[in-house]
Amino acid sequence: MEDRFQVGVISSTHGIRGEVKVFPTTDDAARFKALKNVLLDTGKEQIALEIERVKFFKQFVIVKFKGIDNINEIEKYKGKSLLVKREDAVPLEKDEYYVADMIGMDVVTEDGQHFGKLKDVMPTGANDVYVIMTDDGKEVLFPAIKQCILDVNVKEGQMTVHIMEGLL
């Protein structure tokens, strides 16, 4: 299981006082209001940063980090990921899972036959859609609804599905 989750990517600087525009990769950008610390993944190391303030602009989150007070100190981190530790992540509700824990999960049918592996999760308006790579190399889209997804066992890395008529 992953111990760090990506919550955003620095897309550009914002002004000259060290603020950055962050494209949120979390399902709820408002969570940045509650965040106190993040890890900046430079590719070589992870730098702990304290969030001083947050505001919102269009689809971006404008973040000011404590101790970074000019554009030159932050500009080099454009395109870099912001991560949180698992213990700092948003708590899950019943029947919710971290996508990072699901990717690569084995997918079996309700009769126990291996069907494939979970490749991706696509958020849509009504419900998520699971992209499953079947054992014969085809991509199948499953709606994340109770009629199709019977069980998700993160500890065992397995998802049980019901193949509804017309789905394949």
C-alpha positions in Angstrom: 0.0 0.0 0.0 1.1 3.5 -0.8 2.3 5.6 2.2 2.2 8.9 0.3 -0.6 10.4 -1.9 -0.3 13.1 -4.6 -2.7 16.0 -3.9 -1.5 18.4 -6.5 1.1 19.5 -9.1 2.7 22.9 -9.1 1.7 24.3 -12.5 3.3 27.8 -12.3 4.3 30.7 -10.1 1.7 33.2 -9.0 3.1 36.7 -8.5 6.6 37.4 -7.2 6.2 36.7 -3.5 6.7 32.9 -3.7 3.1 31.8 -4.3 2.4 28.9 -6.7 -0.6 27.8 -8.7 -1.3 24.2 -7.9 -3.4 21.9 -10.1 -5.3 19.7 -7.5 -5.2 16.0 -8.1 -7.4 15.2 -5.2 -11.2 14.8 -5.6 -11.8 17.8 -3.3 -9.6 20.9 -3.8 -11.1 22.4 -0.6 -9.0 19.9 1.4 -6.1 22.3 0.9 -7.7 24.6 3.5 -7.1 21.9 6.2 -3.6 21.0 5.0 -0.8 22.2 7.2 2.2 20.3 5.6 3.0 18.7 2.3 6.0 17.0 0.7 7.5 18.5 -2.5 8.7 15.6 -4.7 11.6 17.0 -6.7 12.4 13.7 -8.3 15.5 13.3 -6.2 14.2 14.1 -2.8 11.1 15.0 -0.9 11.1 18.4 0.8 8.8 19.0 3.7 7.0 22.3 3.3 4.6 24.1 5.7 1.6 25.8 4.1 1.2 29.4 5.2 -2.0 30.2 3.3 -4.3 29.0 0.6 -6.7 30.7 -1.8 -8.6 29.5 -4.9 -8.6 30.8 -8.4 -10.6 29.0 -11.2 -9.5 25.4 -11.1 -6.3 26.1 -9.3 -5.3 26.4 -5.7 -2.9 29.3 -4.9 -0.5 28.2 -2.2 2.0 30.2 -0.2 4.7 28.1 1.7 6.2 29.4 4.9 9.8 30.6 4.3 9.5 30.8 0.5 9.1 34.5 -0.1 10.1 35.2 -3.7 9.6 33.7 -7.2 13.2 32.6 -7.6 13.0 30.2 -4.7 10.0 28.3 -6.0 10.2 28.7 -9.8 12.4 25.7 -10.2 9.7 23.4 -8.8 7.2 23.9 -11.7 5.7 20.6 -12.7 6.6 18.9 -9.4 4.2 16.9 -7.3 2.9 17.8 -3.8 2.3 14.7 -1.6 0.8 14.0 1.8 1.6 11.2 4.1 -1.1 8.5 4.5 -1.8 9.6 8.1 -2.4 13.2 6.8 -4.8 12.1 4.1 -8.5 12.7 4.2 -10.2 10.0 6.3 -12.3 7.5 4.2 -16.0 7.0 4.5 -17.6 3.5 4.4 -17.0 1.9 0.9 -14.4 4.5 -0.1 -10.8 3.7 -1.1 -7.7 5.5 -2.0 -7.2 5.1 -5.7 -3.4 4.5 -5.2 -4.3 1.4 -3.1 -6.6 0.0 -5.9 -4.4 0.4 -9.0 -3.0 -3.0 -9.9 -5.6 -4.9 -7.9 -6.7 -8.4 -9.2 -10.2 -8.4 -10.6 -12.2 -11.7 -10.3 -15.8 -12.5 -11.3 -18.4 -13.5 -8.7 -17.8 -17.2 -9.6 -14.1 -16.8 -8.7 -12.6 -16.6 -12.2 -9.7 -14.3 -12.7 -10.8 -11.5 -15.1 -7.9 -9.0 -15.1 -6.3 -6.1 -13.3 -7.5 -2.7 -12.4 -5.6 -0.2 -14.5 -7.2 3.1 -13.8 -10.0 4.9 -12.1 -11.8 7.6 -14.1 -14.0 10.1 -12.1 -17.2 11.0 -13.8 -20.2 13.1 -12.7 -22.4 10.3 -11.4 -19.9 7.6 -10.3 -16.3 6.5 -11.0 -15.5 4.2 -13.8 -13.0 1.4 -13.3 -10.7 0.6 -16.3 -9.9 -3.1 -16.2 -7.3 -4.7 -18.4 -8.6 -8.2 -19.0 -6.4 -11.3 -19.0 -6.7 -11.4 -22.8 -5.4 -7.8 -23.2 -8.7 -5.9 -23.7 -9.7 -2.7 -21.8 -13.2 -2.9 -20.2 -14.9 -0.1 -18.4 -16.9 -1.0 -15.3 -19.2 1.6 -13.5 -18.3 1.8 -9.8 -21.8 0.9 -8.7 -23.0 -1.8 -6.3 -24.6 -3.8 -9.0 -21.2 -4.3 -10.8 -18.6 -4.0 -8.0 -19.5 -6.6 -5.4 -16.5 -6.4 -3.1 -13.2 -4.5 -2.8 -10.6 -6.0 -0.5 -7.6 -3.6 -0.4 -5.7 -5.8 2.1 -5.8 -8.8 -0.3 -5.6 -6.7 -3.4 -8.7 -8.1 -5.0 -11.9 -6.8 -6.4 -14.9 -9.0 -7.1 -17.2 -7.9 -10.0 -20.5 -8.9 -11.5 -20.5 -8.7 -15.3 -23.9 -7.2 -16.1 -25.6 -8.1 -19.4 -24.4 -6.0 -22.2 -21.2 -4.8 -20.4 -18.8 -6.8 -22.5 
